[in-house]
Amino acid sequence: MVAIGLYISRKVKTSEDYFLAKRSLPGWLVGISIFATTISCLSFTAIPAFTFKHDYLWVSSSCVYIFVAVFAMYFIMPFFRKVQTPSGYEYLERRFGTWARVYLALGYVVMNSFRMGIILYAIALTFETATGIRLPWIVVVLGVTAAVYAISGGLEAVIWTDLFQSGILLVGAVVCIGAALHGVPGGFSHVAATAYHGGKMSLGSMDLSLTERTFWTIVITSIFSMSSASTTAQDAIQRYRAPESEKEARIALGVSAFTMVPVWLLFSFLGTVLWAFYQAFPDPHVQAMAQANPEKIVPYFIFTQLPSGLGGIVLAGMLMASVSAINGSLNACAATATSDFYERFIAPGRPPRHYLSAGRWISCLFGAGMIGMALLVYWFRQSTLQDLQALMIMIITAGSFGLFMIGFLSRRVDNFSAAWATGLTVAGVSLWVFLQSDWARLRWPGLSPYLPNLFWLSVFSNVSLFALAWLIARLFNRRCRHSLTDLTIFTLRKEDAGH
């Protein structure tokens, strides 16, 4: 992987080469990269951990992605292919002003820094189980190693290596499932029957509840959170622009959509098989892990049940997939920081080589921040990684999808209306999160039963921002005074042939 990064780095001459891979890659390759960024060591540890401990509740979110990808093909991607800078947040500045660009860019950087830390922490858990070395040391060593080739080769290196990494990870998952099925008396039929009667293959409660995480809670919130990721995340925006044409970009989204569901099911089924295996062969270590740290169950199975050679292949797949997710995020964060902050405010008008050098140095800073975040998660986390990641993304990106959508769908809403709607939404979200804190629950215990679960945050924040922006524009009779060419669905021109 490092060799590929170093080889590609010789062809990187400008910041656009570094952050957008020259806009020349085939759609199928970019599609695999989009899919690969969604499967990391978290897929190999956190998803099976959830199905081992609970059920298939989170599988519904992968099905939602198919519809989100089709939506992005025709309503999201065309806008970002017209943006000129490496960062897609230039669109928001053209539509609403500088504040909108800074707000979304800063939110993305904070969100992705947290996500990189969780992924690094997850793979470090695996190595801790294998070696007995203390996790903080593993975090530092792996974090430095993982950053090397992303910093050298840029987005093109990330995308090409995604192809190999995702393949090896899938082989590792199949190996684990095969080994567990072989060990369980009765094989697949026994696993299916045991899991079904144990409630492990349930999709969760079908009630529509604002206070509990049910099937419909996950479906509805996933529609908003995944739409937000497909619209507001810089790593997604970069991949919309990496293919050589709009047609190839649609192929990329199609490939990613129709690989998501089977792969998510594969990793969920891994947790089910391991649950059945340890029902047949009880292990007190696994029982303890299931309560305190369920993400350690898959690594524990690898190092206690697989032959050494197969265990090595699985471990290699987990490491490579984690590196893939980390490197894509590192590159996207560096693109955002370089374009939206450094070039926009600190050093405008410099030669392209200058921004290429700055981007690499900024990547180094994000690598250090990723290591620090992983250590914070290690010291302070109290819930499963899947829950923790989903909740933090919802909080940090509150309202961002609504801001983009009001920009895409309205010719009336202007800077004033969008700014006030964003401010009111952020204030409301902050109050909501505060009232859900332990401190507030102790002081106002009677209020808690009436507060919706924080997993509804992405729904309410985006809907409220959209509605508030439209309402403010109506009440104050506001209208956009600048040209909206290529900024709304009503004024979007077709992509130039061959661009």
Salt bridges, closest charged atoms under 4 A:
GLU16 OE1 - ARG23 NH2 3.84
GLU93 OE1 - ARG101 NH1 2.53
GLU93 OE2 - ARG344 NH2 2.50
GLU128 OE1 - LYS296 NZ 3.28
GLU156 OE2 - LYS11 NZ 3.77
GLU156 OE1 - LYS22 NZ 3.53
ASP162 OD2 - ARG239 NH2 3.71
GLU246 OE2 - ARG250 NH2 3.06
GLU295 OE1 - ARG381 NH2 3.19
ASP340 OD1 - ARG101 NE 2.45
ASP387 OD1 - ARG213 NH1 2.80
ASP414 OD2 - ARG478 NE 2.86
ASP486 OD2 - ARG493 NH2 2.56
GLU495 OE2 - ARG81 NE 2.46
